[in-house]
Amino acid sequence: MEEDKYGFVQDGETEEIVLRFERMKRSNKSCYFDVIELEAIIDYYLDSDNSAKAFEAMSFACELHPHSVPIQVRKARVLLDKGRAMDALSICKKIENIEPGNYEIAICKGTALAMLGDLTGARKMFDVAIDSEEEEVENTLFNIISILQNLNYYEHIIPYLLRLNELEPDFHAHLYDLAFAYDKINDYENSVFYYRKYLDEEPNSDSAWYNLGIIYNKTSRYDEAVDAYDYALAINPENTFALFNKANILSNQERYAEALELYTEFVTEEPDSLEGLTYLAECYDKTGNEEMARKYYMAAIDMTPEFSDPWYGLGLLYLNRNKAAESIPYLKRAVELDEENPDCWFSLGKAYAGVKNIKSALKCFKKTIKIDPYFDDAWLELGLIVAILGSFKSAIPLLEDARKVIGDVPGLSYILGSCYLQTKEYDEALLTLSRAADLDDKLFDEFSSIFPEKLMTPELLELFNK
């Protein structure tokens, strides 16, 4: 049937009008449509997200009824749909003087102003629209909320949502929308509050439990996040996102055996998930199953060779097992694929240091710091290499700069103290090493090899004996 071909879902009258318009366009014969009919046609196409057909219908309507305010309003809406806010605003300014209290004009003008970033002006026009449609204020509020949501102005949505919730307290979806909006503006306390209120009314909403789990995870309430994901899975066992997020929390808590079971289930359900394969491989690595870890890292690499995470994971697998040479090809590939990842550069530097390629190691650690000046371990490795090479004088300004950036990190202070000692700046050595000992005296044994006893002063010997 013709109706099935075009997929019309609106009422029969609108359907027939749109079919008649479609027939006219196909036959290239001119037909007459009154203003109300053309409004329905344009609205239909806009509601169907068919901007090309909406523009075509609007152009025809403007030719047929050029002075009709309702048609000009539709023209503004079509232009807004195409992102032409200034053109739409120009139309609204012309026709608002003709019909100053027109609800549709106020909504269009408010939308245009919001798109142009004038939220104060937009709110004024939305208030005009609300005052103009007092009998249907709920629909007006809903339209305003939809407009602001499409523009990602979640902070400005909330007052309208709160008012709509007061007017329709039995429509629980407003609580869900409030929780979601508060989440978007990082007001997690209110987000949790409204998700809990919504779940009091709709306890079987797996999406609400899932979203609540995300908020708990963001706020480090991990046990509550796991509980929320469990509720989501109990309601909908096919919610693989809840399964994956729960596994991530357990893995981060080093509960690898539990996480491994969940990752395996997730990968069974989502075999094409690169993140799932990579995290499963990492979990196998953490539990000591090197063979299975390699298997899943390679599966992820085979699926998408341009995804850096499995290359990096495979490199770490070898590096953490003191197989620096074997790790380098994988870490190099990870760096090639993700050049701005400081972790990849740092690990590659550690691998080069492990095979005594000091020049390449230095390059990697310097690149790490360039990307992330607060990467403490990279500063430590860089300073340690410079000290080991005997470049103590050049190491001192480098390490002093590092201390200005990352603060008094104990390991850094021990290396800096050693450099002062080697250059016979004993007062600075004593001051720096005293500070290091105050921060963490247990670290001294780890760095003791860089403090030659022959250079020790009585004051330093007394400090270390303590």
Secondary structure, DSSP 4 states (H G I P E B T S, - for coil): -HHHHHT--S-HHHHHHHHHHHHHHHHT------HHHHHHHHHHHHHTT-HHHHHHHHHHHHHH-TT-HHHHHHHHHHHHHTT-HHHHHHHHHHHTTTSTT-HHHHHHHHHHHHHTT-HHHHHHHHHHHHHHTGGGHHHHHHHHHHHHHHTT-HHHHHHHHHHHHHH-TT-THHHHHHHHHHHHTT-HHHHHHHHHHHHHH-TT-HHHHHHHHHHHHHTT-HHHHHHHHHHHHHH-TT-HHHHHHHHHHHHHTT-HHHHHHHHHHHHHH-TT-HHHHHHHHHHHHHTT-HHHHHHHHHHHHHH-TT-HHHHHHHHHHHHTTT-HHHHHHHHHHHHHH-TT-HHHHHHHHHHHHHTT-HHHHHHHHHHHHHH-TT-HHHHHHHHHHHHHTT-HHHHHHHHHHHHHHH---HHHHHHHHHHHHHTT-HHHHHHHHHHHHHHHGGGHHHHGGGS-GGG--HHHHHHHH-
